[in-house]
């Protein structure tokens, strides 16, 4: 399943995890998220996310929510 990254803060939406704090369970694809959904870390709108290609962070580790 494809992961998506917030272009503002770098949060990664991983459909294998979902967004439990927002009531989004595992297995929900990014395209299936409601239009009202936004980044749980910074509130950025869904349309400012981009496909995550799997690059590492500056520290050399993947973000925690992968």
CHARMM-style PDB file with segment names, atoms N, HN, CA, C and O in Angstrom:
ATOM      1  N   UNK     1       0.839  -1.184   0.000  1.00  0.00      PROA
ATOM      2  CA  UNK     1       0.000   0.000   0.000  1.00  0.00      PROA
ATOM      3  C   UNK     1       0.881   1.244   0.000  1.00  0.00      PROA
ATOM      4  O   UNK     1       1.929   1.284   0.645  1.00  0.00      PROA
ATOM      5  N   UNK     2       0.445   2.236  -0.721  1.00  0.00      PROA
ATOM      6  HN  UNK     2      -0.406   2.204  -1.245  1.00  0.00      PROA
ATOM      7  CA  UNK     2       1.200   3.464  -0.901  1.00  0.00      PROA
ATOM      8  C   UNK     2       1.111   4.369   0.325  1.00  0.00      PROA
ATOM      9  O   UNK     2       0.031   4.566   0.882  1.00  0.00      PROA
ATOM     10  N   UNK     3       2.251   4.918   0.741  1.00  0.00      PROA
ATOM     11  HN  UNK     3       3.128   4.759   0.289  1.00  0.00      PROA
ATOM     12  CA  UNK     3       2.309   5.866   1.848  1.00  0.00      PROA
ATOM     13  C   UNK     3       2.341   7.277   1.279  1.00  0.00      PROA
ATOM     14  O   UNK     3       2.815   7.498   0.165  1.00  0.00      PROA
ATOM     15  N   UNK     4       1.828   8.234   2.059  1.00  0.00      PROA
ATOM     16  HN  UNK     4       1.442   8.055   2.964  1.00  0.00      PROA
ATOM     17  CA  UNK     4       1.772   9.628   1.636  1.00  0.00      PROA
ATOM     18  C   UNK     4       2.422  10.503   2.694  1.00  0.00      PROA
ATOM     19  O   UNK     4       2.284  10.243   3.889  1.00  0.00      PROA
ATOM     20  N   UNK     5       3.142  11.557   2.253  1.00  0.00      PROA
ATOM     21  HN  UNK     5       3.254  11.768   1.282  1.00  0.00      PROA
ATOM     22  CA  UNK     5       3.868  12.444   3.155  1.00  0.00      PROA
ATOM     23  C   UNK     5       3.294  13.857   3.113  1.00  0.00      PROA
ATOM     24  O   UNK     5       3.002  14.391   2.043  1.00  0.00      PROA
ATOM     25  N   UNK     6       3.138  14.452   4.293  1.00  0.00      PROA
ATOM     26  HN  UNK     6       3.376  14.018   5.162  1.00  0.00      PROA
ATOM     27  CA  UNK     6       2.707  15.846   4.393  1.00  0.00      PROA
ATOM     28  C   UNK     6       3.845  16.734   3.903  1.00  0.00      PROA
ATOM     29  O   UNK     6       4.970  16.624   4.391  1.00  0.00      PROA
ATOM     30  N   UNK     7       3.567  17.605   2.951  1.00  0.00      PROA
ATOM     31  HN  UNK     7       2.654  17.695   2.554  1.00  0.00      PROA
ATOM     32  CA  UNK     7       4.608  18.460   2.385  1.00  0.00      PROA
ATOM     33  C   UNK     7       4.999  19.595   3.328  1.00  0.00      PROA
ATOM     34  O   UNK     7       5.979  20.295   3.073  1.00  0.00      PROA
ATOM     35  N   UNK     8       4.251  19.787   4.406  1.00  0.00      PROA
ATOM     36  HN  UNK     8       3.455  19.218   4.613  1.00  0.00      PROA
ATOM     37  CA  UNK     8       4.560  20.860   5.354  1.00  0.00      PROA
ATOM     38  C   UNK     8       5.429  20.355   6.506  1.00  0.00      PROA
ATOM     39  O   UNK     8       6.465  20.951   6.802  1.00  0.00      PROA
ATOM     40  N   UNK     9       5.017  19.258   7.163  1.00  0.00      PROA
ATOM     41  HN  UNK     9       4.175  18.774   6.922  1.00  0.00      PROA
ATOM     42  CA  UNK     9       5.738  18.811   8.359  1.00  0.00      PROA
ATOM     43  C   UNK     9       6.438  17.469   8.212  1.00  0.00      PROA
ATOM     44  O   UNK     9       7.241  17.099   9.069  1.00  0.00      PROA
ATOM     45  N   UNK    10       6.150  16.729   7.137  1.00  0.00      PROA
ATOM     46  HN  UNK    10       5.498  17.030   6.440  1.00  0.00      PROA
ATOM     47  CA  UNK    10       6.819  15.458   6.915  1.00  0.00      PROA
ATOM     48  C   UNK    10       6.114  14.248   7.500  1.00  0.00      PROA
ATOM     49  O   UNK    10       6.623  13.133   7.384  1.00  0.00      PROA
ATOM     50  N   UNK    11       4.950  14.436   8.129  1.00  0.00      PROA
ATOM     51  HN  UNK    11       4.537  15.342   8.223  1.00  0.00      PROA
ATOM     52  CA  UNK    11       4.187  13.304   8.657  1.00  0.00      PROA
ATOM     53  C   UNK    11       3.911  12.314   7.531  1.00  0.00      PROA
ATOM     54  O   UNK    11       3.587  12.717   6.414  1.00  0.00      PROA
ATOM     55  N   UNK    12       4.039  11.025   7.820  1.00  0.00      PROA
ATOM     56  HN  UNK    12       4.303  10.698   8.727  1.00  0.00      PROA
ATOM     57  CA  UNK    12       3.762   9.985   6.832  1.00  0.00      PROA
ATOM     58  C   UNK    12       2.445   9.299   7.171  1.00  0.00      PROA
ATOM     59  O   UNK    12       2.281   8.763   8.267  1.00  0.00      PROA
ATOM     60  N   UNK    13       1.503   9.318   6.222  1.00  0.00      PROA
ATOM     61  HN  UNK    13       1.637   9.754   5.332  1.00  0.00      PROA
ATOM     62  CA  UNK    13       0.277   8.540   6.396  1.00  0.00      PROA
ATOM     63  C   UNK    13       0.559   7.144   5.867  1.00  0.00      PROA
ATOM     64  O   UNK    13       0.845   6.969   4.682  1.00  0.00      PROA
ATOM     65  N   UNK    14       0.478   6.153   6.743  1.00  0.00      PROA
ATOM     66  HN  UNK    14       0.246   6.296   7.705  1.00  0.00      PROA
ATOM     67  CA  UNK    14       0.718   4.761   6.396  1.00  0.00      PROA
ATOM     68  C   UNK    14      -0.615   4.018   6.502  1.00  0.00      PROA
ATOM     69  O   UNK    14      -1.144   3.872   7.603  1.00  0.00      PROA
ATOM     70  N   UNK    15      -1.167   3.547   5.381  1.00  0.00      PROA
ATOM     71  HN  UNK    15      -0.737   3.665   4.486  1.00  0.00      PROA
ATOM     72  CA  UNK    15      -2.466   2.860   5.419  1.00  0.00      PROA
ATOM     73  C   UNK    15      -2.444   1.561   6.220  1.00  0.00      PROA
ATOM     74  O   UNK    15      -3.498   1.074   6.629  1.00  0.00      PROA
ATOM     75  N   UNK    16      -1.271   0.997   6.449  1.00  0.00      PROA
ATOM     76  HN  UNK    16      -0.414   1.392   6.116  1.00  0.00      PROA
ATOM     77  CA  UNK    16      -1.188  -0.203   7.281  1.00  0.00      PROA
ATOM     78  C   UNK    16      -1.511   0.118   8.744  1.00  0.00      PROA
ATOM     79  O   UNK    16      -1.932  -0.754   9.504  1.00  0.00      PROA
ATOM     80  N   UNK    17      -1.308   1.376   9.121  1.00  0.00      PROA
ATOM     81  HN  UNK    17      -0.966   2.084   8.503  1.00  0.00      PROA
ATOM     82  CA  UNK    17      -1.575   1.841  10.492  1.00  0.00      PROA
ATOM     83  C   UNK    17      -2.860   2.650  10.553  1.00  0.00      PROA
ATOM     84  O   UNK    17      -3.616   2.544  11.519  1.00  0.00      PROA
ATOM     85  N   UNK    18      -3.114   3.461   9.525  1.00  0.00      PROA
ATOM     86  HN  UNK    18      -2.500   3.547   8.741  1.00  0.00      PROA
ATOM     87  CA  UNK    18      -4.253   4.376   9.535  1.00  0.00      PROA
ATOM     88  C   UNK    18      -3.925   5.595  10.385  1.00  0.00      PROA
ATOM     89  O   UNK    18      -2.761   5.969  10.526  1.00  0.00      PROA
ATOM     90  N   UNK    19      -4.944   6.202  10.940  1.00  0.00      PROA
ATOM     91  HN  UNK    19      -5.890   5.898  10.825  1.00  0.00      PROA
ATOM     92  CA  UNK    19      -4.789   7.348  11.835  1.00  0.00      PROA
ATOM     93  C   UNK    19      -5.757   7.130  12.996  1.00  0.00      PROA
ATOM     94  O   UNK    19      -6.819   7.749  13.049  1.00  0.00      PROA
ATOM     95  N   UNK    20      -5.384   6.242  13.931  1.00  0.00      PROA
ATOM     96  HN  UNK    20      -4.521   5.739  13.887  1.00  0.00      PROA
ATOM     97  CA  UNK    20      -6.303   5.866  15.005  1.00  0.00      PROA
ATOM     98  C   UNK    20      -6.817   7.041  15.832  1.00  0.00      PROA
ATOM     99  O   UNK    20      -7.954   7.013  16.303  1.00  0.00      PROA
ATOM    100  N   UNK    21      -5.992   8.075  16.014  1.00  0.00      PROA
ATOM    101  HN  UNK    21      -5.068   8.098  15.632  1.00  0.00      PROA
ATOM    102  CA  UNK    21      -6.424   9.235  16.795  1.00  0.00      PROA
ATOM    103  C   UNK    21      -7.562   9.995  16.115  1.00  0.00      PROA
ATOM    104  O   UNK    21      -8.308  10.724  16.769  1.00  0.00      PROA
ATOM    105  N   UNK    22      -7.689   9.819  14.799  1.00  0.00      PROA
ATOM    106  HN  UNK    22      -7.083   9.226  14.268  1.00  0.00      PROA
ATOM    107  CA  UNK    22      -8.762  10.470  14.045  1.00  0.00      PROA
ATOM    108  C   UNK    22      -9.879   9.502  13.683  1.00  0.00      PROA
ATOM    109  O   UNK    22     -10.784   9.848  12.922  1.00  0.00      PROA
ATOM    110  N   UNK    23      -9.816   8.280  14.231  1.00  0.00      PROA
ATOM    111  HN  UNK    23      -9.082   8.000  14.849  1.00  0.00      PROA
ATOM    112  CA  UNK    23     -10.856   7.296  13.953  1.00  0.00      PROA
ATOM    113  C   UNK    23     -10.683   6.573  12.628  1.00  0.00      PROA
ATOM    114  O   UNK    23     -11.627   5.953  12.137  1.00  0.00      PROA
ATOM    115  N   UNK    24      -9.483   6.641  12.035  1.00  0.00      PROA
ATOM    116  HN  UNK    24      -8.716   7.144  12.433  1.00  0.00      PROA
ATOM    117  CA  UNK    24      -9.207   5.979  10.766  1.00  0.00      PROA
ATOM    118  C   UNK    24      -8.446   4.689  11.083  1.00  0.00      PROA
ATOM    119  O   UNK    24      -7.320   4.732  11.580  1.00  0.00      PROA
ATOM    120  N   UNK    25      -9.062   3.556  10.796  1.00  0.00      PROA
ATOM    121  HN  UNK    25      -9.976   3.521  10.392  1.00  0.00      PROA
ATOM    122  CA  UNK    25      -8.459   2.265  11.116  1.00  0.00      PROA
ATOM    123  C   UNK    25      -7.448   1.814  10.088  1.00  0.00      PROA
ATOM    124  O   UNK    25      -7.331   2.416   9.021  1.00  0.00      PROA
ATOM    125  N   UNK    26      -6.712   0.752  10.402  1.00  0.00      PROA
ATOM    126  HN  UNK    26      -6.807   0.263  11.269  1.00  0.00      PROA
ATOM    127  CA  UNK    26      -5.766   0.178   9.446  1.00  0.00      PROA
ATOM    128  C   UNK    26      -6.476  -0.285   8.179  1.00  0.00      PROA
ATOM    129  O   UNK    26      -7.624  -0.726   8.221  1.00  0.00      PROA
ATOM    130  N   UNK    27      -5.779  -0.179   7.060  1.00  0.00      PROA
ATOM    131  HN  UNK    27      -4.846   0.179   7.026  1.00  0.00      PROA
ATOM    132  CA  UNK    27      -6.313  -0.640   5.785  1.00  0.00      PROA
ATOM    133  C   UNK    27      -7.019   0.427   4.966  1.00  0.00      PROA
ATOM    134  O   UNK    27      -7.439   0.158   3.841  1.00  0.00      PROA
ATOM    135  N   UNK    28      -7.160   1.644   5.510  1.00  0.00      PROA
ATOM    136  HN  UNK    28      -6.819   1.863   6.424  1.00  0.00      PROA
ATOM    137  CA  UNK    28      -7.824   2.721   4.769  1.00  0.00      PROA
ATOM    138  C   UNK    28      -6.790   3.405   3.871  1.00  0.00      PROA
ATOM    139  O   UNK    28      -5.838   4.015   4.358  1.00  0.00      PROA
ATOM    140  N   UNK    29      -6.989   3.296   2.567  1.00  0.00      PROA
ATOM    141  HN  UNK    29      -7.762   2.801   2.171  1.00  0.00      PROA
ATOM    142  CA  UNK    29      -6.083   3.927   1.610  1.00  0.00      PROA
ATOM    143  C   UNK    29      -6.223   5.447   1.676  1.00  0.00      PROA
ATOM    144  O   UNK    29      -7.266   5.968   2.071  1.00  0.00      PROA
ATOM    145  N   UNK    30      -5.166   6.145   1.286  1.00  0.00      PROA
ATOM    146  HN  UNK    30      -4.319   5.722   0.964  1.00  0.00      PROA
ATOM    147  CA  UNK    30      -5.175   7.609   1.328  1.00  0.00      PROA
ATOM    148  C   UNK    30      -6.343   8.178   0.529  1.00  0.00      PROA
ATOM    149  O   UNK    30      -7.006   9.114   0.976  1.00  0.00      PROA
ATOM    150  N   UNK    31      -6.594   7.617  -0.646  1.00  0.00      PROA
ATOM    151  HN  UNK    31      -6.056   6.857  -1.009  1.00  0.00      PROA
ATOM    152  CA  UNK    31      -7.690   8.104  -1.495  1.00  0.00      PROA
ATOM    153  C   UNK    31      -9.059   7.887  -0.868  1.00  0.00      PROA
ATOM    154  O   UNK    31     -10.030   8.528  -1.271  1.00  0.00      PROA
ATOM    155  N   UNK    32      -9.152   6.995   0.110  1.00  0.00      PROA
ATOM    156  HN  UNK    32      -8.363   6.474   0.438  1.00  0.00      PROA
ATOM    157  CA  UNK    32     -10.412   6.715   0.788  1.00  0.00      PROA
ATOM    158  C   UNK    32     -10.639   7.606   2.010  1.00  0.00      PROA
ATOM    159  O   UNK    32     -11.727   7.601   2.586  1.00  0.00      PROA
ATOM    160  N   UNK    33      -9.612   8.377   2.411  1.00  0.00      PROA
ATOM    161  HN  UNK    33      -8.728   8.382   1.943  1.00  0.00      PROA
ATOM    162  CA  UNK    33      -9.778   9.274   3.551  1.00  0.00      PROA
ATOM    163  C   UNK    33     -10.800  10.351   3.212  1.00  0.00      PROA
ATOM    164  O   UNK    33     -10.867  10.791   2.064  1.00  0.00      PROA
ATOM    165  N   UNK    34     -11.597  10.784   4.186  1.00  0.00      PROA
ATOM    166  HN  UNK    34     -11.542  10.427   5.118  1.00  0.00      PROA
ATOM    167  CA  UNK    34     -12.558  11.854   3.908  1.00  0.00      PROA
ATOM    168  C   UNK    34     -11.840  13.140   3.496  1.00  0.00      PROA
ATOM    169  O   UNK    34     -10.719  13.400   3.932  1.00  0.00      PROA
ATOM    170  N   UNK    35     -12.484  13.925   2.670  1.00  0.00      PROA
ATOM    171  HN  UNK    35     -13.395  13.713   2.315  1.00  0.00      PROA
ATOM    172  CA  UNK    35     -11.894  15.201   2.232  1.00  0.00      PROA
ATOM    173  C   UNK    35     -11.614  16.128   3.410  1.00  0.00      PROA
ATOM    174  O   UNK    35     -10.734  16.984   3.333  1.00  0.00      PROA
ATOM    175  N   UNK    36     -12.352  15.960   4.485  1.00  0.00      PROA
ATOM    176  HN  UNK    36     -13.068  15.265   4.547  1.00  0.00      PROA
ATOM    177  CA  UNK    36     -12.162  16.807   5.667  1.00  0.00      PROA
ATOM    178  C   UNK    36     -10.950  16.396   6.501  1.00  0.00      PROA
ATOM    179  O   UNK    36     -10.552  17.127   7.408  1.00  0.00      PROA
ATOM    180  N   UNK    37     -10.352  15.220   6.201  1.00  0.00      PROA
ATOM    181  HN  UNK    37     -10.676  14.626   5.464  1.00  0.00      PROA
ATOM    182  CA  UNK    37      -9.200  14.747   6.953  1.00  0.00      PROA
ATOM    183  C   UNK    37      -8.005  15.646   6.680  1.00  0.00      PROA
ATOM    184  O   UNK    37      -7.808  16.106   5.555  1.00  0.00      PROA
ATOM    185  N   UNK    38      -7.217  15.892   7.703  1.00  0.00      PROA
ATOM    186  HN  UNK    38      -7.377  15.519   8.617  1.00  0.00      PROA
ATOM    187  CA  UNK    38      -5.992  16.676   7.558  1.00  0.00      PROA
ATOM    188  C   UNK    38      -4.870  16.049   8.357  1.00  0.00      PROA
ATOM    189  O   UNK    38      -5.094  15.125   9.140  1.00  0.00      PROA
ATOM    190  N   UNK    39      -3.690  16.540   8.163  1.00  0.00      PROA
ATOM    191  HN  UNK    39      -3.509  17.290   7.528  1.00  0.00      PROA
ATOM    192  CA  UNK    39      -2.513  16.027   8.848  1.00  0.00      PROA
ATOM    193  C   UNK    39      -2.738  16.089  10.359  1.00  0.00      PROA
ATOM    194  O   UNK    39      -3.065  17.150  10.890  1.00  0.00      PROA
ATOM    195  N   UNK    40      -2.565  14.965  11.055  1.00  0.00      PROA
ATOM    196  HN  UNK    40      -2.299  14.103  10.624  1.00  0.00      PROA
ATOM    197  CA  UNK    40      -2.780  14.971  12.503  1.00  0.00      PROA
ATOM    198  C   UNK    40      -1.705  15.735  13.266  1.00  0.00      PROA
ATOM    199  O   UNK    40      -1.914  16.080  14.429  1.00  0.00      PROA
ATOM    200  N   UNK    41      -0.566  16.008  12.645  1.00  0.00      PROA
ATOM    201  HN  UNK    41      -0.396  15.729  11.700  1.00  0.00      PROA
ATOM    202  CA  UNK    41       0.499  16.738  13.330  1.00  0.00      PROA
ATOM    203  C   UNK    41       0.405  18.247  13.143  1.00  0.00      PROA
ATOM    204  O   UNK    41       0.627  19.002  14.089  1.00  0.00      PROA
ATOM    205  N   UNK    42       0.077  18.698  11.924  1.00  0.00      PROA
ATOM    206  HN  UNK    42      -0.103  18.085  11.154  1.00  0.00      PROA
ATOM    207  CA  UNK    42       0.087  20.149  11.678  1.00  0.00      PROA
ATOM    208  C   UNK    42      -1.224  20.697  11.112  1.00  0.00      PROA
ATOM    209  O   UNK    42      -1.383  21.911  10.987  1.00  0.00      PROA
ATOM    210  N   UNK    43      -2.171  19.805  10.767  1.00  0.00      PROA
ATOM    211  HN  UNK    43      -2.042  18.819  10.869  1.00  0.00      PROA
ATOM    212  CA  UNK    43      -3.467  20.257  10.274  1.00  0.00      PROA
ATOM    213  C   UNK    43      -3.525  20.561   8.787  1.00  0.00      PROA
ATOM    214  O   UNK    43      -4.557  21.017   8.295  1.00  0.00      PROA
ATOM    215  N   UNK    44      -2.447  20.319   8.066  1.00  0.00      PROA
ATOM    216  HN  UNK    44      -1.608  19.948   8.466  1.00  0.00      PROA
ATOM    217  CA  UNK    44      -2.413  20.582   6.630  1.00  0.00      PROA
ATOM    218  C   UNK    44      -3.507  19.795   5.913  1.00  0.00      PROA
ATOM    219  O   UNK    44      -3.807  18.656   6.273  1.00  0.00      PROA
ATOM    220  N   UNK    45      -4.088  20.409   4.909  1.00  0.00      PROA
ATOM    221  HN  UNK    45      -3.844  21.334   4.616  1.00  0.00      PROA
ATOM    222  CA  UNK    45      -5.146  19.765   4.143  1.00  0.00      PROA
ATOM    223  C   UNK    45      -4.611  18.574   3.358  1.00  0.00      PROA
ATOM    224  O   UNK    45      -3.430  18.519   3.014  1.00  0.00      PROA
ATOM    225  N   UNK    46      -5.489  17.633   3.083  1.00  0.00      PROA
ATOM    226  HN  UNK    46      -6.448  17.678   3.362  1.00  0.00      PROA
ATOM    227  CA  UNK    46      -5.160  16.392   2.386  1.00  0.00      PROA
ATOM    228  C   UNK    46      -4.507  16.636   1.027  1.00  0.00      PROA
ATOM    229  O   UNK    46      -3.645  15.859   0.615  1.00  0.00      PROA
ATOM    230  N   UNK    47      -4.899  17.695   0.324  1.00  0.00      PROA
ATOM    231  HN  UNK    47      -5.599  18.326   0.659  1.00  0.00      PROA
ATOM    232  CA  UNK    47      -4.366  17.919  -1.021  1.00  0.00      PROA
ATOM    233  C   UNK    47      -2.911  18.394  -1.030  1.00  0.00      PROA
ATOM    234  O   UNK    47      -2.317  18.537  -2.099  1.00  0.00      PROA
ATOM    235  N   UNK    48      -2.329  18.641   0.154  1.00  0.00      PROA
ATOM    236  HN  UNK    48      -2.811  18.525   1.022  1.00  0.00      PROA
ATOM    237  CA  UNK    48      -0.921  19.027   0.224  1.00  0.00      PROA
ATOM    238  C   UNK    48      -0.015  17.854   0.592  1.00  0.00      PROA
ATOM    239  O   UNK    48       1.150  18.050   0.938  1.00  0.00      PROA
ATOM    240  N   UNK    49      -0.550  16.640   0.518  1.00  0.00      PROA
ATOM    241  HN  UNK    49      -1.496  16.481   0.237  1.00  0.00      PROA
ATOM    242  CA  UNK    49       0.248  15.434   0.718  1.00  0.00      PROA
ATOM    243  C   UNK    49       0.761  14.965  -0.633  1.00  0.00      PROA
ATOM    244  O   UNK    49       0.150  15.224  -1.670  1.00  0.00      PROA
ATOM    245  N   UNK    50       1.897  14.267  -0.605  1.00  0.00      PROA
ATOM    246  HN  UNK    50       2.393  14.056   0.238  1.00  0.00      PROA
ATOM    247  CA  UNK    50       2.473  13.713  -1.827  1.00  0.00      PROA
ATOM    248  C   UNK    50       2.863  12.261  -1.571  1.00  0.00      PROA
ATOM    249  O   UNK    50       3.079  11.857  -0.428  1.00  0.00      PROA
ATOM    250  N   UNK    51       2.949  11.493  -2.634  1.00  0.00      PROA
ATOM    251  HN  UNK    51       2.774  11.821  -3.562  1.00  0.00      PROA
ATOM    252  CA  UNK    51       3.331  10.085  -2.499  1.00  0.00      PROA
ATOM    253  C   UNK    51       4.708  10.028  -1.851  1.00  0.00      PROA
ATOM    254  O   UNK    51       5.623  10.752  -2.242  1.00  0.00      PROA
ATOM    255  N   UNK    52       4.838   9.162  -0.860  1.00  0.00      PROA
ATOM    256  HN  UNK    52       4.095   8.574  -0.543  1.00  0.00      PROA
ATOM    257  CA  UNK    52       6.104   8.997  -0.153  1.00  0.00      PROA
ATOM    258  C   UNK    52       6.945   7.956  -0.871  1.00  0.00      PROA
ATOM    259  O   UNK    52       6.522   6.811  -1.035  1.00  0.00      PROA
ATOM    260  N   UNK    53       8.135   8.356  -1.298  1.00  0.00      PROA
ATOM    261  HN  UNK    53       8.478   9.286  -1.164  1.00  0.00      PROA
ATOM    262  CA  UNK    53       8.997   7.474  -2.078  1.00  0.00      PROA
ATOM    263  C   UNK    53       9.905   6.613  -1.210  1.00  0.00      PROA
ATOM    264  O   UNK    53      10.639   5.774  -1.732  1.00  0.00      PROA
ATOM    265  N   UNK    54       9.868   6.805   0.104  1.00  0.00      PROA
ATOM    266  HN  UNK    54       9.272   7.486   0.528  1.00  0.00      PROA
ATOM    267  CA  UNK    54      10.641   5.965   0.990  1.00  0.00      PROA
ATOM    268  C   UNK    54      12.001   6.508   1.368  1.00  0.00      PROA
ATOM    269  O   UNK    54      12.809   5.775   1.938  1.00  0.00      PROA
ATOM    270  N   UNK    55      12.283   7.765   1.071  1.00  0.00      PROA
ATOM    271  HN  UNK    55      11.626   8.360   0.608  1.00  0.00      PROA
ATOM    272  CA  UNK    55      13.574   8.314   1.453  1.00  0.00      PROA
ATOM    273  C   UNK    55      13.666   8.455   2.973  1.00  0.00      PROA
ATOM    274  O   UNK    55      12.645   8.540   3.656  1.00  0.00      PROA
ATOM    275  N   UNK    56      14.872   8.480   3.486  1.00  0.00      PROA
ATOM    276  HN  UNK    56      15.701   8.411   2.930  1.00  0.00      PROA
ATOM    277  CA  UNK    56      15.082   8.586   4.924  1.00  0.00      PROA
ATOM    278  C   UNK    56      15.067  10.046   5.347  1.00  0.00      PROA
ATOM    279  O   UNK    56      15.190  10.947   4.517  1.00  0.00      PROA
ATOM    280  N   UNK    57      14.914  10.269   6.646  1.00  0.00      PROA
ATOM    281  HN  UNK    57      14.814   9.538   7.320  1.00  0.00      PROA
ATOM    282  CA  UNK    57      14.967  11.616   7.190  1.00  0.00      PROA
ATOM    283  C   UNK    57      16.423  12.072   7.243  1.00  0.00      PROA
ATOM    284  O   UNK    57      17.328  11.283   6.969  1.00  0.00      PROA
ATOM    285  N   UNK    58      16.657  13.337   7.594  1.00  0.00      PROA
ATOM    286  HN  UNK    58      15.923  13.978   7.817  1.00  0.00      PROA
ATOM    287  CA  UNK    58      18.015  13.860   7.700  1.00  0.00      PROA
ATOM    288  C   UNK    58      18.852  13.076   8.699  1.00  0.00      PROA
ATOM    289  O   UNK    58      20.070  12.976   8.545  1.00  0.00      PROA
ATOM    290  N   UNK    59      18.211  12.520   9.721  1.00  0.00      PROA
ATOM    291  HN  UNK    59      17.223  12.601   9.846  1.00  0.00      PROA
ATOM    292  CA  UNK    59      18.915  11.752  10.742  1.00  0.00      PROA
ATOM    293  C   UNK    59      19.283  10.355  10.241  1.00  0.00      PROA
ATOM    294  O   UNK    59      20.039   9.648  10.907  1.00  0.00      PROA
ATOM    295  N   UNK    60      18.764   9.944   9.079  1.00  0.00      PROA
ATOM    296  HN  UNK    60      18.150  10.518   8.537  1.00  0.00      PROA
ATOM    297  CA  UNK    60      19.079   8.649   8.521  1.00  0.00      PROA
ATOM    298  C   UNK    60      18.110   7.548   8.911  1.00  0.00      PROA
ATOM    299  O   UNK    60      18.332   6.380   8.589  1.00  0.00      PROA
ATOM    300  N   UNK    61      17.055   7.904   9.590  1.00  0.00      PROA
ATOM    301  HN  UNK    61      16.874   8.852   9.851  1.00  0.00      PROA
ATOM    302  CA  UNK    61      16.062   6.917  10.011  1.00  0.00      PROA
ATOM    303  C   UNK    61      14.724   7.278   9.420  1.00  0.00      PROA
ATOM    304  O   UNK    61      14.445   8.457   9.206  1.00  0.00      PROA
ATOM    305  N   UNK    62      13.872   6.276   9.146  1.00  0.00      PROA
ATOM    306  HN  UNK    62      14.099   5.317   9.320  1.00  0.00      PROA
ATOM    307  CA  UNK    62      12.520   6.598   8.671  1.00  0.00      PROA
ATOM    308  C   UNK    62      11.715   7.246   9.790  1.00  0.00      PROA
ATOM    309  O   UNK    62      11.994   7.006  10.965  1.00  0.00      PROA
ATOM    310  N   UNK    63      10.731   8.053   9.452  1.00  0.00      PROA
ATOM    311  HN  UNK    63      10.504   8.248   8.497  1.00  0.00      PROA
ATOM    312  CA  UNK    63       9.874   8.654  10.469  1.00  0.00      PROA
ATOM    313  C   UNK    63       9.232   7.583  11.360  1.00  0.00      PROA
ATOM    314  O   UNK    63       9.049   6.441  10.936  1.00  0.00      PROA
ATOM    315  N   UNK    64       8.899   7.954  12.569  1.00  0.00      PROA
ATOM    316  HN  UNK    64       9.048   8.882  12.913  1.00  0.00      PROA
ATOM    317  CA  UNK    64       8.383   7.017  13.575  1.00  0.00      PROA
ATOM    318  C   UNK    64       7.104   6.322  13.153  1.00  0.00      PROA
ATOM    319  O   UNK    64       6.905   5.163  13.516  1.00  0.00      PROA
ATOM    320  N   UNK    65       6.233   6.971  12.406  1.00  0.00      PROA
ATOM    321  HN  UNK    65       6.395   7.913  12.111  1.00  0.00      PROA
ATOM    322  CA  UNK    65       4.928   6.398  12.114  1.00  0.00      PROA
ATOM    323  C   UNK    65       4.911   5.524  10.862  1.00  0.00      PROA
ATOM    324  O   UNK    65       3.845   5.285  10.295  1.00  0.00      PROA
ATOM    325  N   UNK    66       6.057   5.053  10.430  1.00  0.00      PROA
ATOM    326  HN  UNK    66       6.923   5.248  10.890  1.00  0.00      PROA
ATOM    327  CA  UNK    66       6.101   4.103   9.321  1.00  0.00      PROA
ATOM    328  C   UNK    66       5.849   2.757   9.903  1.00  0.00      PROA
ATOM    329  OT1 UNK    66       5.831   1.763   9.176  1.00  0.00      PROA
TER     330      UNK     66
END
